[in-house]
Amino acid sequence: AMAGDGSTFRLRCSLLGHGQDVRGLTCGLFPEGGFVSVSRDRTARLWAPDGLNRGFTEMHCMSGHSNFVSCVCIIPPSDLYPRGLIATGGNDHNICIFTIDNSAPLYILKGHKNTVCSLSSGKFGTLLSGSWDTTAKVWLNDRCMMTLQGHTAAIWAVKILPEQGLMLTGSADKTIKLWKAGRCERTFTGHEDCVRGLAILSEAEFLSCANDASVRRWQISGECLQVYYGHTNYIYSISVFPRCKDFVTTGEDRSLRIWKQGECTQTIRLPAQSVWCCCVLDSGDIVVGASDGIIRVFTESLERTASPEEIQAFENELAQASIDPKTGDLGDINADDLPGREHLKDPGTRDGQTRLVKDNGKVEAYQWSVSEGRWIKIGDVVGSSGATQQTSGKVLFEGKEYDYVFTIDVNENGPSYKLPYNITDDPWLTAYNFLQKNDLNPMFLDQVAKFIMDNTKGQTLLSTSNQFSDPFTGAGRYVPGSSSGSSTIPGADPFTGAGRYVPGSSSNAIPPVGGVDPFTGMGAYQSNAAKVENIYFPKKDAVTFDQANPTQILGKLKELNGSAAEEHKLTEDDLIILEKLLSATCNTSVETPTAQQLQTLWRAVNWPEDIVFPALDILRLSVRHPTVNENFCSEKEHIQFIILLLKFLNPKGKQANQLLALRALCNCFVSHAGQKLMMEQRDEIMTQAIETKSGNNKNIHIALATLTLNYAVCLHKVNNIEGKAQCLSVISTVMEVVQDLEAVFRLLVALGTLISDDTNAVQLAKSLGVDSQIKKYASVSEPAKVKECCRFVLNLL
């Protein structure tokens, strides 16, 4: 154990102000040495150290949520807000953004469909939020850029890592996920219950804490390096000391624990059941928030330690606390076997050790303090006060907190059903929903509603005043997810395609100078001492795959038709029809493709996948023709058409089919109908297309880069930031695997086109770390266009 004055944390001060549980804390930037707290009382408060004594003063109180506030983080300073911003998340599903000197929000971010319970900020104004709706969202300024989907239960914890583009989420599904540029790279398994908190140790390591009462240390690569045990109940939060690997945890066992060199070196008990949150100030002092609404600060510094009277008052509060044996914080207790007070004559063996004694029929709990060399009383152990549920918000159901979770048996031998209930809910409505969800007879409505009312008698929402309310009487209980205040303004889901492509909307693209098309290489640019002009982006027109050898394609089609199964065979007439279609669409004749030709082509492209590729090639060439484009991409046919092409993008399928499907999708962009369809189905198409990167086929990579470029061209015309976010994520992901310089070049042009004339897109690209990914291409000697285009992009970043 670590004795000696310097290494023991003692009380610095207790701060009253919040009316209910303090649920979140974060170090402030301004004023220096300060912090921000958020609470169930629906407010956030900014605290500044007061120079005179050892305390803090409440600078101001911020309100903007219509329900409990559950998390907070600071957005670092920017040119626009040199003192940074404060972000808070709440049970009203919203995120409020405050400046540090105004009590009303600057703006509100809407989009989550349930409680926002975790926030983390990154560089360039990015904000990551985690919610009980099972998603995390990436925000830039006041817009949602991406939604991270993959967890199957509430996301309780989120963190943006120091390396750009990397993010972590921890969930009630017991897993942690690592995301890169918006895609899940890795899932960490090991915790046996809800993951509740995350803390970053370095670029390569992080910590997690969970309801399984353990802390784990992980490597980003996926390996769990260490598991720390010490808490006896849920661990709610974890915070790292500055400039080292030591950390602090708080939890449902009424304690704050300090960990140094991997050992729990000190346990501080609090007179509140749930110690919800903690943060470590730059000074190394620890701030904790708990269910009694009081913020307490602990320090190792003797100068900042509270006066003996304040410390005595804190110990008295602790001694008067009632500890419920049912919570298991003190192990299994059998009052008859307990020794008397004389047991306290023997010194403890380690800091934080607890001992129970019986004094005049009362059970008391004591904790050993190494630094003081004495047993400190931490409370009286009392029977439960009649309420069946445990303390504030302790009942979890499907990863969310409720005041009660009842078990209801409908008939003797049938299954039992779980019914979660919050004090703020309407018992009748809850009963009705419960019967609906479990497909039970509506006749039971009165019975179930009465059962709820009988079992929650007298439990109403009381606001706790500053004196200590006993956590078992139900005063000030935690009530998550009460559904009031949910906004009906549709928080446009960033990937539903809201904000669709609107043709003819003014395009502010600059025409390429000099008319040299960098894709065809015609009139390839000769660099000289004169200032190099950016002829590369923003690109205005789609890039298509036009190269064709009709004779070869038809030859292959006939050959494969010969060996095709009877039900697929085309007649001689069919082959002639397809030959006409090819000549009509490859500009060798003036005829317009006919409906009959397109029906025959549709039969051919539905051939088995091992022989379909010549037919796909005809489709790829034909879709450039306005008539064909209109036919396949119009409202009537397009779903079948997209399903067909997406089927061929399966990375397990034949590479020839993947290649031709990607090229066909690129060629769809030549006409208005095709562009409209591509933009409407962007999310599906991009999500499937990116899977083809794994085959390491250079032609597939070029086609994938071209598809991304064609999307960039469309997105540059309509300022759709969610679409741009998806495209940037694809560019970043594909950039990692491509070797071929033509593919790299097309990705660079796509990137340049996406971020031209759009500061939001520039910030997003930076936060994904795209600039560091492309730097190496600025020194490529051949072809010169790669180097030149790369430098133009880097100038924007």
Secondary structure, DSSP 8 states (H G I E B T S, - for coil): ---SGGG--EEEEEE---SS-EEEEEE-SSSTT-EEEEETTSEEEEEEE-SSSS-EEEEEEEE--SS-EEEEEEE---SS-TT-EEEEEETTS-EEEEETT-SS-SEEE---SS-EEEEEE-GGGEEEEEETTS-EEEEETTEEEEEE---SS-EEEEEE-SSTTEEEEEETTS-EEEEETTEEEEEE---SS-EEEEEE-SSSEEEEEETTSEEEEEETTS-EEEEEE--SS-EEEEEE-TTSS-EEEEETTSEEEEEETTEEEEEEE-SSS---EEEE-TTS-EEEE-TTS-EEEEES-TTTS--HHHHHHHHHHHHH-EE-GGG-TT----GGG---GGGGGS--SSTT-EEEEEETTEEEEEEEETTTTEEEEEEEE----S-SS-STT-EEETTEEESEEEEEESSTTS-EEEEEE-TTS-HHHHHHHHHHHTT--GGGHHHHHHHHHHHTTT-------SS---TTTTTT---TT--TT---S----TTTT-S---TT--------GGG--TTT-TT-----SS-----SSS--S--------HHHHHHHHHHHHHHS-GGG---HHHHHHHHHHHHHHTTSS-----HHHHHHHHHHHTS-TTT-HHHHHHHHHHTTSHHHHHHHHSTTTHHHHHHHHHHHT-TTS-HHHHHHHHHHHHHHTTSHHHHHHHHHTHHHHHHHHGGGGGG--HHHHHHHHHHHHHHHHHHHHTT-HHHHHHHHHHHHHHHTT---HHHHHHHHHHHHHHHTT-HHHHHHHHHTTHHHHHGGGGG--SSHHHHHHHHHHHHH-
